[in-house]
Amino acid sequence: MLVLDDLDRSLIHALQVDARAPFTLVADVLGSSTQTVVRRYRRLYAQAGLRVVTLPAPRSSGTHQWFVRLTAATRNAHDIAVALARRPDTSWVRLTSGGTEIVAIIHTTPAGPDAHALLLRDIPRTAGITAVSAHYLLHTYLGGPTAWRGRVDTLDAAQQARLRAESGAGPGADTARTHTTTAAHGESAAGAGPEPGPGAPAYLLTDADRLLLDALRDDARTSYADLAAATGSTASTVARRLAELRARGALFFDVDIDPALLGVTVSALLWMQVAPAHLDDVATALAGHEELAVVAATTGPTNLVAHALCRDAEELHHYLTRKVALDAIARIETAPVLRTYKAAATLRTG
């Protein structure tokens, strides 16, 4: 397995701060040369599965998110997980609990004849699935636009501020940007403005916005020229629109990379039952724990889910018995993650 050094980790952190920052700026902030930073990026892309992706902010996408737990026979679980991972309406597809449970986030439209087709029709008809539990995601305390601390613990505040303040936002920045597709083949997240508060109306993406996001989804560093070609627009128009969407908090950039490369050997989903009166306090407290990458409130008999990333089993045990043992948590179920088939947007089915 590839061993990451401080420069690799700093580059990953820089991409999380601003996925579209020119490599000339990234190199200057990291105290390295542009050539070295580009070479490291290419290596991470090719050998570590690093991907910088673009995702719509949940409230702007106009879709609902569900945590779905599927119980399946061990002989069927792999094939089912792969099929789910290949769908465009899923993310974070994982195999847990000894290989008999698949957990995925499913994105559904709120209305229309096929709004919940996957939940109501496709999954129940799938051979090998013996039980289904769906939990509607109500609120995200950690995750999504907020990155896991284990991935953003390298750069200091001054370095992060420089990346945010100095990164190019116009098509001219492409001259200093190494296009990632060319490079590859030869848990606020980057670029996201503040999401509206619970009482404020969210900006809803237009069809033109969705076309732009589709072009950016698998490679957040796609050049303005390529984005213009994909959307039938001009580089200046695309640059201006992307800047507006970032300012509105309608999208965010995320970094997909195997947590094992960052020292994580044990991953587990924690399904918790908390009295509603204490749910917000408990979730807010958990969101401050460095061991967690996700904390979200859901519907269902367990109304709080978290994703723990730990160095080893002993660290997970210490976390469960010393830090997460809050009186307000009535019950907790720990489900070790055996395999991730799909991250935020990146397939890992090899």
C-alpha positions as CSV (number, residue, x, y, z in Angstrom):
1,M,0.0,0.0,0.0
2,L,1.2,3.5,-0.8
3,V,2.5,5.3,2.2
4,L,1.6,9.0,2.4
5,D,4.0,11.6,3.6
6,D,3.4,15.1,4.9
7,L,3.3,16.6,1.4
8,D,0.7,14.1,0.3
9,R,-1.4,14.8,3.3
10,S,-1.0,18.6,2.8
11,L,-2.1,18.3,-0.8
12,I,-5.2,16.3,0.2
13,H,-6.0,19.0,2.7
14,A,-5.5,21.7,0.2
15,L,-7.8,20.1,-2.3
16,Q,-10.4,19.8,0.5
17,V,-10.1,23.5,1.2
18,D,-10.5,24.5,-2.4
19,A,-10.7,21.7,-5.0
20,R,-10.2,24.1,-7.9
21,A,-7.2,26.0,-6.5
22,P,-4.5,26.3,-9.2
23,F,-1.6,24.0,-8.5
24,T,0.8,27.0,-8.7
25,L,-1.0,28.4,-5.7
26,V,-1.2,25.0,-3.9
27,A,2.5,24.6,-4.4
28,D,3.3,28.0,-3.1
29,V,1.1,27.5,0.0
30,L,2.8,24.1,0.7
31,G,6.3,25.4,0.1
32,S,6.9,23.1,-2.8
33,S,7.3,23.4,-6.6
34,T,4.4,23.2,-9.0
35,Q,6.0,20.2,-10.8
36,T,6.4,18.3,-7.5
37,V,2.7,19.0,-6.5
38,V,1.4,17.9,-9.9
39,R,3.5,14.8,-9.8
40,R,2.2,13.9,-6.3
41,Y,-1.4,14.5,-7.4
42,R,-0.9,12.2,-10.4
43,R,0.5,9.5,-8.1
44,L,-2.3,9.8,-5.6
45,Y,-4.8,9.7,-8.5
46,A,-3.3,6.6,-10.0
47,Q,-2.2,4.6,-6.9
48,A,-4.4,5.9,-4.1
49,G,-7.7,6.3,-5.9
50,L,-7.8,10.0,-5.0
51,R,-10.8,11.8,-6.7
52,V,-11.9,15.3,-6.2
53,V,-15.7,15.4,-6.8
54,T,-18.5,18.0,-7.0
55,L,-21.8,17.4,-5.2
56,P,-25.0,19.5,-4.9
57,A,-25.8,20.8,-1.4
58,P,-28.7,18.6,-0.2
59,R,-31.2,21.5,0.2
60,S,-30.4,22.9,-3.3
61,S,-30.6,19.5,-5.0
62,G,-34.3,19.2,-4.3
63,T,-33.9,15.5,-3.5
64,H,-34.4,13.4,-0.3
65,Q,-31.8,11.2,1.2
66,W,-32.4,7.8,2.8
67,F,-30.1,5.6,4.8
68,V,-31.2,2.1,3.7
69,R,-30.1,-1.1,5.4
70,L,-30.6,-4.3,3.4
71,T,-30.2,-7.7,4.9
72,A,-29.0,-10.3,2.3
73,A,-27.6,-13.8,2.1
74,T,-23.8,-13.7,2.1
75,R,-23.7,-15.3,-1.3
76,N,-25.8,-12.4,-2.8
77,A,-24.6,-9.4,-0.8
78,H,-21.6,-8.6,-3.0
79,D,-23.6,-8.6,-6.3
80,I,-26.4,-6.5,-4.8
81,A,-23.9,-4.0,-3.4
82,V,-22.2,-3.7,-6.8
83,A,-25.5,-3.2,-8.5
84,L,-26.5,-0.4,-6.0
85,A,-23.1,1.3,-6.3
86,R,-23.4,1.5,-10.1
87,R,-26.7,3.5,-9.9
88,P,-26.5,7.3,-10.2
89,D,-29.0,7.8,-7.3
90,T,-26.8,6.1,-4.6
91,S,-23.8,7.0,-2.6
92,W,-21.8,5.5,0.3
93,V,-22.6,1.9,-0.5
94,R,-21.0,-0.3,2.2
95,L,-21.0,-3.9,3.3
96,T,-21.3,-4.3,7.1
97,S,-22.1,-6.7,9.9
98,G,-20.2,-9.8,8.8
99,G,-21.1,-9.5,5.2
100,T,-24.9,-9.9,5.6
101,E,-25.9,-6.2,5.6
102,I,-25.6,-3.5,2.9
103,V,-25.9,0.1,3.9
104,A,-26.4,2.8,1.3
105,I,-27.6,6.3,0.9
106,I,-30.3,6.6,-1.7
107,H,-31.3,9.9,-3.3
108,T,-35.0,10.2,-4.3
109,T,-37.1,13.0,-5.9
110,P,-39.9,14.2,-3.7
111,A,-42.7,13.7,-6.3
112,G,-43.5,11.9,-9.5
113,P,-44.4,8.4,-10.5
114,D,-40.9,7.1,-10.1
115,A,-40.0,9.2,-7.0
116,H,-39.4,6.2,-4.8
117,A,-39.2,3.4,-7.3
118,L,-35.9,2.0,-6.0
119,L,-37.3,1.9,-2.4
120,L,-40.8,0.7,-3.2
121,R,-40.3,-1.5,-6.3
122,D,-36.7,-2.3,-7.3
123,I,-35.3,-3.3,-3.9
124,P,-38.2,-5.4,-2.7
125,R,-38.1,-7.4,-6.0
126,T,-34.4,-8.1,-5.8
127,A,-33.7,-11.8,-5.1
128,G,-31.6,-12.4,-2.1
129,I,-32.7,-9.5,0.0
130,T,-34.5,-10.7,3.1
131,A,-35.1,-7.5,5.0
132,V,-35.2,-3.7,4.3
133,S,-35.0,-0.8,6.7
134,A,-35.2,2.8,5.4
135,H,-34.3,5.8,7.5
136,Y,-35.1,9.3,6.1
137,L,-32.1,11.7,6.7
138,L,-33.5,14.7,8.6
139,H,-30.4,16.7,9.4
140,T,-26.6,16.4,8.9
141,Y,-24.4,17.5,11.8
142,L,-21.2,16.3,10.4
143,G,-20.4,15.1,6.9
144,G,-21.4,16.3,3.5
145,P,-20.0,19.8,3.1
146,T,-18.1,19.4,6.5
147,A,-15.0,17.2,6.0
148,W,-13.8,14.5,8.4
149,R,-11.0,16.0,10.6
150,G,-8.6,13.1,9.8
151,R,-8.4,14.4,6.3
152,V,-8.1,18.1,7.1
153,D,-5.6,18.1,10.0
154,T,-2.4,19.2,8.1
155,L,-2.6,22.8,7.0
156,D,-2.6,25.7,9.5
157,A,-5.2,28.4,9.5
158,A,-3.0,30.9,7.6
159,Q,-2.5,28.3,4.8
160,Q,-6.2,27.6,4.5
161,A,-7.0,31.3,4.5
162,R,-4.6,31.8,1.6
163,L,-6.1,29.1,-0.5
164,R,-9.6,30.5,0.1
165,A,-8.6,34.1,-0.6
166,E,-6.2,33.7,-3.6
167,S,-7.6,30.8,-5.7
168,G,-8.6,31.8,-9.2
169,A,-12.3,32.0,-9.9
170,G,-12.2,32.9,-13.6
171,P,-11.3,31.1,-16.8
172,G,-7.8,32.7,-16.7
173,A,-7.0,30.4,-13.7
174,D,-7.0,27.5,-16.1
175,T,-3.6,28.5,-17.4
176,A,-2.2,27.8,-13.9
177,R,-4.4,24.7,-13.3
178,T,-3.3,21.2,-14.3
179,H,-6.5,19.5,-15.6
180,T,-6.9,16.4,-13.5
181,T,-8.3,14.2,-16.2
182,T,-5.2,14.7,-18.2
183,A,-3.0,14.3,-15.1
184,A,-4.7,11.0,-14.2
185,H,-4.5,9.4,-17.6
186,G,-0.9,10.5,-18.6
187,E,-16.6,15.0,7.1
188,S,-17.1,23.5,5.4
189,A,-15.8,21.6,2.2
190,A,-14.0,23.3,-0.5
191,G,-15.7,26.1,-2.3
192,A,-19.0,25.8,-0.5
193,G,-20.6,29.0,0.6
194,P,-22.7,28.9,3.7
195,E,-25.9,26.9,3.4
196,P,-29.1,28.7,4.3
197,G,-30.3,28.3,7.8
198,P,-33.3,26.0,8.6
199,G,-35.7,28.9,8.2
200,A,-34.3,30.4,5.1
201,P,-35.3,29.3,1.6
202,A,-32.6,27.3,-0.2
203,Y,-31.5,28.1,-3.7
204,L,-32.9,25.3,-6.0
205,L,-30.7,24.2,-8.9
206,T,-32.0,24.8,-12.4
207,D,-31.6,22.4,-15.3
208,A,-28.6,24.4,-16.5
209,D,-27.1,24.2,-13.1
210,R,-27.5,20.4,-13.0
211,L,-25.9,20.1,-16.4
212,L,-22.9,22.0,-15.1
213,L,-22.8,19.9,-12.0
214,D,-23.0,16.7,-14.0
215,A,-19.9,17.8,-15.9
216,L,-18.1,18.5,-12.6
217,R,-19.3,15.5,-10.7
218,D,-16.4,13.1,-11.2
219,D,-13.7,15.7,-11.6
220,A,-14.1,19.0,-9.7
221,R,-11.0,20.4,-11.5
222,T,-12.4,20.1,-15.0
223,S,-11.2,23.1,-17.0
224,Y,-13.6,26.0,-17.8
225,A,-13.0,25.2,-21.5
226,D,-14.1,21.6,-21.1
227,L,-17.1,22.7,-18.9
228,A,-18.1,25.2,-21.6
229,A,-18.0,22.4,-24.3
230,A,-20.0,20.0,-22.1
231,T,-22.7,22.6,-21.3
232,G,-22.9,24.4,-24.7
233,S,-21.8,27.7,-23.1
234,T,-18.7,29.9,-22.9
235,A,-15.8,29.6,-20.5
236,S,-16.5,33.1,-19.0
237,T,-20.2,32.2,-18.5
238,V,-19.4,28.9,-16.9
239,A,-16.8,30.5,-14.6
240,R,-19.3,33.2,-13.5
241,R,-22.1,30.6,-13.0
242,L,-19.8,28.3,-11.0
243,A,-18.7,31.2,-8.8
244,E,-22.4,32.1,-8.1
245,L,-23.3,28.6,-7.2
246,R,-20.3,28.4,-4.8
247,A,-21.3,31.7,-3.2
248,R,-24.9,30.5,-2.7
249,G,-23.7,27.3,-1.1
250,A,-25.5,25.3,-3.7
251,L,-22.6,22.9,-4.3
252,F,-19.6,21.6,-2.4
253,F,-16.4,19.8,-3.3
254,D,-15.3,16.6,-1.6
255,V,-12.2,14.4,-1.7
256,D,-12.6,10.7,-2.1
257,I,-9.7,8.7,-0.9
258,D,-9.4,5.4,1.0
259,P,-9.3,6.1,4.7
260,A,-6.8,3.3,5.2
261,L,-4.2,5.5,3.5
262,L,-4.7,7.9,6.4
263,G,-4.1,5.3,9.0
264,V,-7.6,4.0,9.5
265,T,-7.9,0.2,9.8
266,V,-11.3,0.0,11.6
267,S,-14.5,1.6,10.3
268,A,-17.9,1.2,11.8
269,L,-21.4,2.6,11.6
270,L,-23.0,3.5,14.9
271,W,-26.8,3.3,15.0
272,M,-28.1,5.1,18.2
273,Q,-31.4,5.6,19.9
274,V,-31.7,9.0,21.6
275,A,-34.7,10.6,23.2
276,P,-35.9,13.4,20.9
277,A,-35.5,16.1,23.6
278,H,-31.8,15.3,23.8
279,L,-31.1,14.5,20.2
280,D,-29.8,17.9,19.1
281,D,-27.5,18.2,22.2
282,V,-26.1,14.6,21.7
283,A,-25.6,15.0,17.9
284,T,-23.9,18.4,18.4
285,A,-21.5,16.9,21.0
286,L,-20.7,13.9,18.7
287,A,-20.0,16.2,15.7
288,G,-17.1,17.5,17.7
289,H,-15.4,14.1,18.0
290,E,-12.4,13.6,15.8
291,E,-13.1,9.9,15.5
292,L,-16.4,10.5,13.5
293,A,-16.8,11.4,9.9
294,V,-20.6,11.5,9.8
295,V,-23.3,12.4,12.3
296,A,-26.9,12.6,11.1
297,A,-30.4,12.5,12.5
298,T,-32.8,10.1,10.9
299,T,-36.2,8.6,11.3
300,G,-36.7,5.1,12.6
301,P,-36.2,3.2,15.8
302,T,-32.6,4.4,15.8
303,N,-32.7,8.1,15.2
304,L,-29.0,9.0,15.1
305,V,-26.3,7.5,12.9
306,A,-22.6,8.1,13.0
307,H,-19.6,6.8,11.1
308,A,-16.5,6.1,13.1
309,L,-13.0,5.9,11.6
310,C,-10.3,4.5,14.0
311,R,-6.7,3.4,13.9
312,D,-7.5,0.0,15.3
313,A,-10.0,-2.0,17.3
314,E,-8.6,-0.8,20.6
315,E,-9.2,2.8,19.6
316,L,-12.8,2.1,18.6
317,H,-13.3,0.3,22.0
318,H,-11.9,3.3,23.8
319,Y,-14.1,5.6,21.9
320,L,-17.3,3.6,22.5
321,T,-16.7,3.1,26.2
322,R,-15.1,6.5,27.1
323,K,-16.4,9.2,24.7
324,V,-19.7,8.1,23.2
325,A,-21.1,6.6,26.4
326,L,-23.5,9.5,27.0
327,D,-26.4,9.0,29.4
328,A,-28.9,10.3,26.8
329,I,-28.0,7.5,24.4
330,A,-30.5,4.7,25.3
331,R,-29.1,2.1,22.8
332,I,-26.2,1.8,20.4
333,E,-25.6,-0.7,17.7
334,T,-22.1,-1.0,16.2
335,A,-21.8,-2.4,12.7
336,P,-18.2,-2.8,11.4
337,V,-17.8,-1.8,7.8
338,L,-16.1,-4.6,5.8
339,R,-16.0,-3.0,2.4
340,T,-16.9,0.3,0.7
341,Y,-18.2,-0.2,-2.8
342,K,-18.9,3.5,-3.5
343,A,-17.9,6.7,-1.7
344,A,-19.5,10.1,-2.3
345,A,-19.4,9.6,-6.0
346,T,-16.5,7.2,-6.7
347,L,-17.0,3.5,-7.4
348,R,-14.7,1.1,-5.6
349,T,-15.8,-2.2,-7.0
350,G,-12.4,-3.4,-8.2
